[in-house]
Amino acid sequence: MKRPPHVNATEWAEDQQRRAELDDLMAQVADQEAQMEHDLIATHDEYELGFSQES
């Protein structure tokens, strides 16, 4: 993305830094969501296995 003509170099650099920080945070959130989903599926599978062994 090119710097718009009405934005000075300092503002542009700050904006790019904020965008990079946001991208990092979004990646962390996605990783945490994937881990929670994995844990939830694993817990469900363990429950289902234990339930089927009791039957």
ZADREN-596098 format. One record per residue: residue number from 1; x, y, z of N, C-alpha, C, CB in turn; residue in three letters. Coordinates in steps of 0.001 Angstrom, whole numbers, plus 500000, padded with zeros to 6 digits. Atoms other than C-alpha are relative to their C-alpha. Glycine has a CB too. Example, Ala and Ser with C-alpha at 12.3 -4.5 7.8 and 13.67 -1.06 7.14 Angstrom:
BEGIN
k 1 n.u 500890 n.v 498810 n.w 500000 ca.u 512300 ca.v 495500 ca.w 507800 c.u 500900 c.v 501200 c.w 500000 cb.u 499008 cb.v 500027 cb.w 501246 r ALA
k 2 n.u 499180 n.v 498810 n.w 499940 ca.u 513670 ca.v 498940 ca.w 507140 c.u 499230 c.v 501090 c.w 500730 cb.u 500414 cb.v 500462 cb.w 498585 r SER
This chain:
BEGIN
k 1 n.u 500839 n.v 498832 n.w 500000 ca.u 500000 ca.v 500000 ca.w 500000 c.u 500887 c.v 501235 c.w 500000 cb.u 499044 cb.v 499996 cb.w 501208 r MET
k 2 n.u 499223 n.v 498771 n.w 500101 ca.u 501346 ca.v 503379 ca.w 499041 c.u 499468 c.v 501042 c.w 500973 cb.u 499971 cb.v 500544 cb.w 498564 r LYS
k 3 n.u 500378 n.v 498918 n.w 499084 ca.u 501330 ca.v 506360 ca.w 501359 c.u 499165 c.v 501027 c.w 499243 cb.u 501262 cb.v 500671 cb.w 500631 r ARG
k 4 n.u 500817 n.v 498961 n.w 500622 ca.u 498496 ca.v 508743 ca.w 500512 c.u 500722 c.v 501350 c.w 500061 cb.u 498619 cb.v 500094 cb.w 500693 r PRO
k 5 n.u 499280 n.v 498719 n.w 500046 ca.u 499744 ca.v 512224 ca.w 499549 c.u 499701 c.v 500920 c.w 501187 cb.u 499660 cb.v 500719 cb.w 498722 r PRO
k 6 n.u 500358 n.v 499104 n.w 498893 ca.u 497924 ca.v 513924 ca.w 502463 c.u 500529 c.v 499523 c.w 501356 cb.u 498496 cb.v 500142 cb.w 500074 r HIS
k 7 n.u 499470 n.v 500551 n.w 498749 ca.u 499667 ca.v 511763 ca.w 505104 c.u 501511 c.v 500170 c.w 499998 cb.u 499606 cb.v 498493 cb.w 500176 r VAL
k 8 n.u 498540 n.v 499822 n.w 499957 ca.u 503151 ca.v 512705 ca.w 506232 c.u 500690 c.v 498690 c.w 500376 cb.u 500385 cb.v 501111 cb.w 501010 r ASN
k 9 n.u 499221 n.v 501225 n.w 499814 ca.u 505916 ca.v 510135 ca.w 506626 c.u 499901 c.v 499472 c.w 501432 cb.u 501460 cb.v 500250 cb.w 499642 r ALA
k 10 n.u 500086 n.v 500423 n.w 498600 ca.u 505718 ca.v 510071 ca.w 510448 c.u 498657 c.v 499339 c.w 500283 cb.u 500207 cb.v 501199 cb.w 500940 r THR
k 11 n.u 501329 n.v 500580 n.w 499802 ca.u 501975 ca.v 509472 ca.w 510480 c.u 499885 c.v 498657 c.w 499300 cb.u 498916 cb.v 500951 cb.w 499491 r GLU
k 12 n.u 500053 n.v 501245 n.w 500767 ca.u 502386 ca.v 506795 ca.w 507821 c.u 500756 c.v 498888 c.w 500735 cb.u 500592 cb.v 500210 cb.w 498585 r TRP
k 13 n.u 499207 n.v 500993 n.w 499265 ca.u 505089 ca.v 505019 ca.w 509825 c.u 499239 c.v 499530 c.w 501243 cb.u 501380 cb.v 500591 cb.w 500403 r ALA
k 14 n.u 500779 n.v 500367 n.w 498815 ca.u 502911 ca.v 505114 ca.w 512961 c.u 498820 c.v 499107 c.w 499620 cb.u 499498 cb.v 501262 cb.w 500725 r GLU
k 15 n.u 501121 n.v 500809 n.w 500469 ca.u 499960 ca.v 503747 ca.w 511008 c.u 500458 c.v 498591 c.w 499643 cb.u 499332 cb.v 500662 cb.w 498791 r ASP
k 16 n.u 499477 n.v 501309 n.w 500376 ca.u 502058 ca.v 500924 ca.w 509601 c.u 500372 c.v 499179 c.w 501237 cb.u 501220 cb.v 500159 cb.w 499084 r GLN
k 17 n.u 499657 n.v 500684 n.w 498747 ca.u 503317 ca.v 500096 ca.w 513103 c.u 498736 c.v 499480 c.w 500684 cb.u 500771 cb.v 500953 cb.w 500949 r GLN
k 18 n.u 501265 n.v 500434 n.w 499388 ca.u 499748 ca.v 499980 ca.w 514459 c.u 499388 c.v 498842 c.w 499234 cb.u 499005 cb.v 501162 cb.w 500063 r ARG
k 19 n.u 500542 n.v 501096 n.w 500810 ca.u 498680 ca.v 497763 ca.w 511572 c.u 500762 c.v 498697 c.w 500274 cb.u 500070 cb.v 500355 cb.w 498494 r ARG
k 20 n.u 499189 n.v 501185 n.w 499710 ca.u 501563 ca.v 495363 ca.w 512260 c.u 499648 c.v 499445 c.w 501380 cb.u 501511 cb.v 500338 cb.w 499923 r ALA
k 21 n.u 500372 n.v 500447 n.w 498657 ca.u 500655 ca.v 495251 ca.w 515967 c.u 498621 c.v 499340 c.w 499984 cb.u 500015 cb.v 501186 cb.w 500989 r GLU
k 22 n.u 501330 n.v 500592 n.w 500113 ca.u 497012 ca.v 494569 ca.w 515088 c.u 500074 c.v 498631 c.w 499336 cb.u 499065 cb.v 500924 cb.w 499210 r LEU
k 23 n.u 499835 n.v 501300 n.w 500663 ca.u 498054 ca.v 491786 ca.w 512711 c.u 500547 c.v 498961 c.w 500970 cb.u 500935 cb.v 500128 cb.w 498784 r ASP
k 24 n.u 499435 n.v 500923 n.w 499009 ca.u 500135 ca.v 490219 ca.w 515494 c.u 498941 c.v 499573 c.w 501022 cb.u 501197 cb.v 500656 cb.w 500721 r ASP
k 25 n.u 501044 n.v 500330 n.w 499041 ca.u 497237 ca.v 490421 ca.w 517950 c.u 498953 c.v 499072 c.w 499382 cb.u 499337 cb.v 501275 cb.w 500518 r LEU
k 26 n.u 500985 n.v 500844 n.w 500673 ca.u 494833 ca.v 488903 ca.w 515427 c.u 500539 c.v 498579 c.w 499825 cb.u 499619 cb.v 500600 cb.w 498633 r MET
k 27 n.u 499398 n.v 501330 n.w 500123 ca.u 497255 ca.v 486028 ca.w 514844 c.u 499995 c.v 499283 c.w 501344 cb.u 501436 cb.v 500103 cb.w 499458 r ALA
k 28 n.u 500041 n.v 500606 n.w 498666 ca.u 497475 ca.v 485439 ca.w 518607 c.u 498591 c.v 499527 c.w 500339 cb.u 500490 cb.v 500999 cb.w 501060 r GLN
k 29 n.u 501390 n.v 500382 n.w 499731 ca.u 493683 ca.v 485406 ca.w 518897 c.u 499635 c.v 498758 c.w 499196 cb.u 499035 cb.v 501163 cb.w 499662 r VAL
k 30 n.u 500294 n.v 501165 n.w 500837 ca.u 493416 ca.v 482956 ca.w 515990 c.u 500659 c.v 498748 c.w 500566 cb.u 500472 cb.v 500239 cb.w 498556 r ALA
k 31 n.u 499313 n.v 501146 n.w 499396 ca.u 496005 ca.v 480679 ca.w 517628 c.u 499276 c.v 499524 c.w 501260 cb.u 501454 cb.v 500366 cb.w 500337 r ASP
k 32 n.u 500708 n.v 500370 n.w 498772 ca.u 494135 ca.v 480778 ca.w 520947 c.u 498666 c.v 499336 c.w 499675 cb.u 499775 cb.v 501238 cb.w 500888 r GLN
k 33 n.u 501269 n.v 500608 n.w 500391 ca.u 490825 ca.v 480032 ca.w 519238 c.u 500208 c.v 498581 c.w 499472 cb.u 499303 cb.v 500861 cb.w 498941 r GLU
k 34 n.u 499710 n.v 501339 n.w 500529 ca.u 492356 ca.v 477088 ca.w 517398 c.u 500334 c.v 499043 c.w 501132 cb.u 501161 cb.v 500052 cb.w 498989 r ALA
k 35 n.u 499646 n.v 500847 n.w 498863 ca.u 493801 ca.v 475745 ca.w 520648 c.u 498756 c.v 499647 c.w 500817 cb.u 501042 cb.v 500702 cb.w 500892 r GLN
k 36 n.u 501232 n.v 500272 n.w 499249 ca.u 490446 ca.v 476098 ca.w 522445 c.u 499119 c.v 499015 c.w 499245 cb.u 499227 cb.v 501306 cb.w 500269 r MET
k 37 n.u 500799 n.v 500936 n.w 500794 ca.u 488676 ca.v 474330 ca.w 519591 c.u 500589 c.v 498597 c.w 500074 cb.u 499917 cb.v 500465 cb.w 498535 r GLU
k 38 n.u 499330 n.v 501293 n.w 499900 ca.u 491252 ca.v 471530 ca.w 519666 c.u 499721 c.v 499357 c.w 501353 cb.u 501514 cb.v 500158 cb.w 499785 r HIS
k 39 n.u 500238 n.v 500521 n.w 498651 ca.u 490860 ca.v 471165 ca.w 523432 c.u 498551 c.v 499564 c.w 500176 cb.u 500359 cb.v 501054 cb.w 501051 r ASP
k 40 n.u 501416 n.v 500340 n.w 499895 ca.u 487075 ca.v 471156 ca.w 523166 c.u 499698 c.v 498693 c.w 499271 cb.u 499135 cb.v 501133 cb.w 499436 r LEU
k 41 n.u 500203 n.v 501236 n.w 500764 ca.u 487112 ca.v 468467 ca.w 520492 c.u 500618 c.v 498811 c.w 500729 cb.u 500605 cb.v 500130 cb.w 498587 r ILE
k 42 n.u 499339 n.v 501088 n.w 499279 ca.u 489599 ca.v 466376 ca.w 522479 c.u 499193 c.v 499607 c.w 501240 cb.u 501432 cb.v 500411 cb.w 500403 r ALA
k 43 n.u 500807 n.v 500286 n.w 498816 ca.u 487463 ca.v 466680 ca.w 525627 c.u 498731 c.v 499258 c.w 499610 cb.u 499651 cb.v 501298 cb.w 500746 r THR
k 44 n.u 501210 n.v 500672 n.w 500468 ca.u 484353 ca.v 465687 ca.w 523703 c.u 500307 c.v 498555 c.w 499609 cb.u 499387 cb.v 500759 cb.w 498806 r HIS
k 45 n.u 499622 n.v 501351 n.w 500418 ca.u 486142 ca.v 462691 ca.w 522177 c.u 500270 c.v 499103 c.w 501211 cb.u 501240 cb.v 500051 cb.w 499093 r ASP
k 46 n.u 499740 n.v 500775 n.w 498784 ca.u 487351 ca.v 461568 ca.w 525619 c.u 498693 c.v 499643 c.w 500701 cb.u 500918 cb.v 500785 cb.w 500957 r GLU
k 47 n.u 501302 n.v 500237 n.w 499374 ca.u 483829 ca.v 461921 ca.w 527017 c.u 499245 c.v 498928 c.w 499234 cb.u 499172 cb.v 501300 cb.w 500061 r TYR
k 48 n.u 500719 n.v 500970 n.w 500832 ca.u 482324 ca.v 460013 ca.w 524096 c.u 500612 c.v 498605 c.w 500153 cb.u 500024 cb.v 500435 cb.w 498515 r GLU
k 49 n.u 499323 n.v 501284 n.w 499846 ca.u 484940 ca.v 457250 ca.w 524437 c.u 499652 c.v 499387 c.w 501363 cb.u 501537 cb.v 500172 cb.w 499852 r LEU
k 50 n.u 500329 n.v 500493 n.w 498672 ca.u 484306 ca.v 456942 ca.w 528172 c.u 498553 c.v 499574 c.w 500101 cb.u 500295 cb.v 501052 cb.w 501035 r GLY
k 51 n.u 501414 n.v 500343 n.w 499980 ca.u 480553 ca.v 456891 ca.w 527659 c.u 499741 c.v 498715 c.w 499243 cb.u 499171 cb.v 501126 cb.w 499414 r PHE
k 52 n.u 500236 n.v 501204 n.w 500801 ca.u 480730 ca.v 454227 ca.w 524955 c.u 500593 c.v 498761 c.w 500677 cb.u 500597 cb.v 500171 cb.w 498591 r SER
k 53 n.u 499411 n.v 501127 n.w 499285 ca.u 482959 ca.v 452021 ca.w 527139 c.u 499129 c.v 499536 c.w 501157 cb.u 501372 cb.v 500371 cb.w 500512 r GLN
k 54 n.u 500894 n.v 500345 n.w 498894 ca.u 480398 ca.v 452137 ca.w 529960 c.u 498772 c.v 499240 c.w 499496 cb.u 499563 cb.v 501271 cb.w 500752 r GLU
k 55 n.u 501221 n.v 500614 n.w 500539 ca.u 477563 ca.v 450975 ca.w 527677 c.u 500163 c.v 498543 c.w 499679 cb.u 499561 cb.v 500719 cb.w 498773 r SER
